Every structure is written in C-alpha cells, then in structure tokens.
Amino acid sequence: MINEEAVYYSRILTEVTLSFHIIYATIGVGVPLLIMIAHWVGIRKNDNHYILLARRWTRGYVITVAVGVVTGTTIGLQLSLLWPNFMELAGNIIALPMFMETFAFFFEAIFLGIYLYTWDRFENQYKHLLLLIPVAIGASFSAVFITIVNSFMNAPQGFDLVNGEIVNANPILAMFNPAMPTKVSHVVGTAYMTSAFVLASIAAFRLIKGSNHIYHKKALLLTMKVGFVFTVTILITGDLSGKYLAEYQPEKLAAAEWHFETTESAELILLGVMNDEGEVKYALRIPYALSILAHGSPTAEVIGLDQFAEDEIPPLSIHYLFNIMVGVGMLMITISILFIFSKYRGWSFVDTKLFRWLIVLGGPLTIIAIEAGWWLAEVGRQPWVLRGIMRTAEGATTNNDVDLMLILFCGLYVILGIGSIVILTRMFRKNPVERELAERKGDVPS
C-alpha cells in the first residue's frame, strides 16, 4: 500500500540530502587532482608557491572530506529507511559497487592522512608526491562506483525478474550497464572542472581584496588552465550523454528539450518559458541541432513525447535545469578561454576587477550547474526509481514520520554547512599566505 505523504517527504528529504552532499562530494573528487598537479609543478619548477598551494589546499580539503563522510553515511542510511522496497529489490544486484565505493574511500583516506602528516619529512619530494596518487585514484573511484549505482537505476540490467523476485543475477553485467560510460565520465569530469573553478574563484577574490601576492596569481593561472581542459572534456561527454538519452531514455531527452512530436530535422529549444496552455514563448530555436545532438545527423528523426504514455513523461520543468547546466558550462569555457589566451597575448583586461569578479562568480555558478545536472538526472528519470521496473512511489517507505526526519536532517545540514564555512574561514584567516611563506623562508617578491 502506497502512503502518498510518506512518498512526498521521502522524495524531498532525499533531494535535500543529495543536494547538500553533492557539493562536498564534488570537491572531494576534484581537489585531490588539483593538489597533485600543484605539488608536481612545484617540484618540477622548484617553486615554493606551488608547494604551498598543495599544502594549503590539502588542509581545506580535509574539512570537506569530514563533512562528506557524514553526508555520505546519511545517504546510505536514508536509502534503507526511505526506500526499503527499492533496496530489497535492487540491493541484491547492485550492492557490489556500493561496497567498492566504501573501499575506495578508505583507500583515499589512509593515504591522505599519511600525505598530510609527512610534510617536510621526505628529502626527495617526489616520494611525497607519490602518496597523492592513491588519494586521487581513491577519490575518483568513489565517484565512479557510486555513479554506477545511479546508472543502474537509469538502465537496469543483469538480472531477470520473476514474480517480483530477482533471478539469474549478474552483478558485473549490472555494473556495466548502457548508462555507465557516459554518466561516469561526465560526473568525474564535472567534478574536476568545478573544483578548479571554485579554487580559481578563491584566488581571484583574494586578488580583488588587495592581496596582490604572486602566490594568488599563480593559483589563478593554474586553476583556470585545469578548468579550461575539463570544460572541453565536458563538451564531449555532454554530447555523448545526449546520444545515450536519444537511444535509451528518449522520454528524458524529449522532456528536457520540450520536443513534443516525433520529427525529422528536429530543432533544439534553448531558454524560453511555457505558459499554462503548454505554449513555448521567448525561446531560442536552433534548426537541426536536436537531431545532431541526438544522432549526429541534421536530418535524423528524434522521438518526441507523443510516443509515451502521459504517466511516464518526466516533469517538463527539467528543461530549465538543462538550460542552467548548459548556460553555465558555456559561460565558463568562454571565461577560461579569454583568460588563458589573454595571458599568453599579454592583454591586461583579464587583470581588471570586473573580469576577476566574473571568475569569482564562476565558482558558485559551477556549483549551481552541478546541482542542476543532478536534479536533471534524478527528476528526469521520474516516475521511475528503477526505470521500467519500479516506480518511485512503489519503492518508498510507508512510515508516517518522514516529515520529522526531514526537519532533523535539515538541522544537521545547517550545522554542518555553517560549521565547515566557519572552520575553513578561520583556518586560512589566522594563517595567511604571506606569513606562511615568510616562515618557510621561501617567499618570492610579487
């Protein structure tokens, strides 16, 4: 028996938890790579500024990891409490990547602790740098394994369902489902990109506020370069994701693009609003673009929402989420190209406060894009929790106390969010770059 109120609050609580966790999880995946790059550049150039970058980023990273552990554990708890029917069915087939994600995290945490507490204890800095390899691998594979679980929810396979029971289970086949390649590559790539632009926004903010130290200039240039590289990869994986949706989840693509009728030479609708009568106004329509996105051909036929039952069509509001995600991505690739090209050409306008404020704005915008992307993925799968097999309402709990859980967990997230911001702010405010460089006797004039 379905409890509609319990389903509603379960969906809200899960969305709030994932929305909060994804911020720390994204940073947790992307920052280790940035630390490793900064440390390597510092050793190769014999530059203490980059070494200090790696050191200070690591300190801040530890705080985000601690919060990510709490919220990640919360997600595991909520899966069992809020979605028992889903876990009873799917847990038998997709438990392997859940276990492997936990192993990847411990693998990362062990070497992170060793790396953090062995500063200045290696005569050969390359040996210290080697400790970052398992940290970066563990962080990335944590994202890989948990994204595989989500991929399975979008494209379940590796089992047969007989009278509601799973038979012929093949966990390996379930892991390597059709959604896995594009979803995993896109999630990991966006984590690297977002982390780079978040760190770039911090460096740009410090420069705006008058700390004209070369340390911040080097941090800004390094992070903008890394951010640019991964915006390019995101363009590629985003295109592949569109082609995956056209093949395996055409209803999600059609809802995201407001593509109502199956047609050839389909146009792509960007921006726009939909009124109560279902009319689309103020949209930017690009001829043939949806056919190219979906099938790589300007004349290809794209399946529309007219091919699906009304109760199987995702909410059309996901179109706005798609626009946010794409819009921020295009903005950041434009900013990063302008910054890098201008640096090599010697153009000074990228050093103005106005342009630096654009970079500062890019940090929170990329976080918003990450949120929009996950909401698009999850809301766009509706009404299914396990596509084609179990509807969301069927997987939820019937407990009447989920509303109380929502209040309690929201209180926890407020405490964790404010606490992590306060700790990070005090950590770096009490130990500014200038003083730390002076103490290490490695300062270089700006």
C-alpha positions, 0 to 999 in steps of 0.5 A, a space after each residue: 500500500 502506497 502512503 502518498 505523504 510518506 512518498 512526498 517527504 521521502 522524495 524531498 528529504 532525499 533531494 535535500 540530502 543529495 543536494 547538500 552532499 553533492 557539493 562536498 562530494 564534488 570537491 572531494 573528487 576534484 581537489 585531490 587532482 588539483 593538489 597533485 598537479 600543484 605539488 608536481 609543478 612545484 617540484 618540477 619548477 622548484 617553486 615554493 608557491 606551488 608547494 604551498 598551494 598543495 599544502 594549503 589546499 590539502 588542509 581545506 580539503 580535509 574539512 570537506 572530506 569530514 563533512 562528506 563522510 557524514 553526508 555520505 553515511 546519511 545517504 546510505 542510511 536514508 536509502 534503507 529507511 526511505 526506500 526499503 522496497 527499492 533496496 530489497 529489490 535492487 540491493 541484491 544486484 547492485 550492492 557490489 559497487 556500493 561496497 567498492 565505493 566504501 573501499 575506495 574511500 578508505 583507500 583515499 583516506 589512509 593515504 591522505 592522512 599519511 600525505 598530510 602528516 609527512 610534510 617536510 619529512 621526505 628529502 626527495 619530494 617526489 616520494 611525497 608526491 607519490 602518496 597523492 596518487 592513491 588519494 586521487 585514484 581513491 577519490 575518483 573511484 568513489 565517484 565512479 562506483 557510486 555513479 554506477 549505482 545511479 546508472 543502474 537505476 537509469 538502465 537496469 540490467 543483469 538480472 531477470 525478474 520473476 514474480 517480483 523476485 530477482 533471478 539469474 543475477 549478474 552483478 558485473 553485467 549490472 555494473 556495466 550497464 548502457 548508462 555507465 560510460 557516459 554518466 561516469 565520465 561526465 560526473 568525474 569530469 564535472 567534478 574536476 572542472 568545478 573544483 578548479 573553478 571554485 579554487 580559481 574563484 578563491 584566488 581571484 577574490 583574494 586578488 580583488 581584496 588587495 592581496 596582490 601576492 604572486 602566490 594568488 596569481 599563480 593559483 589563478 593561472 593554474 586553476 583556470 588552465 585545469 578548468 579550461 581542459 575539463 570544460 572541453 572534456 565536458 563538451 564531449 561527454 555532454 554530447 555523448 550523454 545526449 546520444 545515450 538519452 536519444 537511444 535509451 531514455 528518449 522520454 528524458 531527452 524529449 522532456 528536457 528539450 520540450 520536443 513534443 512530436 516525433 520529427 525529422 530535422 528536429 530543432 533544439 529549444 534553448 531558454 524560453 518559458 511555457 505558459 499554462 496552455 503548454 505554449 513555448 514563448 521567448 525561446 531560442 530555436 536552433 534548426 537541426 541541432 536536436 537531431 545532431 545532438 541526438 544522432 549526429 545527423 541534421 536530418 535524423 528523426 528524434 522521438 518526441 513525447 507523443 510516443 509515451 504514455 502521459 504517466 511516464 513523461 518526466 516533469 517538463 520543468 527539467 528543461 530549465 535545469 538543462 538550460 542552467 547546466 548548459 548556460 553555465 558550462 558555456 559561460 565558463 569555457 568562454 571565461 577560461 578561454 579569454 583568460 588563458 589566451 589573454 595571458 599568453 597575448 599579454 592583454 591586461 583586461 583579464 587583470 581588471 576587477 570586473 573580469 576577476 569578479 566574473 571568475 569569482 562568480 564562476 565558482 558558485 555558478 559551477 556549483 549551481 550547474 552541478 546541482 542542476 545536472 543532478 536534479 536533471 538526472 534524478 527528476 528526469 528519470 521520474 516516475 521511475 526509481 528503477 526505470 521500467 521496473 519500479 516506480 518511485 512511489 512503489 519503492 518508498 517507505 510507508 512510515 508516517 514520520 518522514 516529515 520529522 526526519 526531514 526537519 532533523 536532517 535539515 538541522 544537521 545540514 545547517 550545522 554542518 554547512 555553517 560549521 565547515 564555512 566557519 572552520 575553513 574561514 578561520 583556518 586560512 584567516 589566522 594563517 595567511 599566505 604571506 606569513 606562511 611563506 615568510 616562515 618557510 623562508 621561501 617567499 618570492 617578491 610579487 
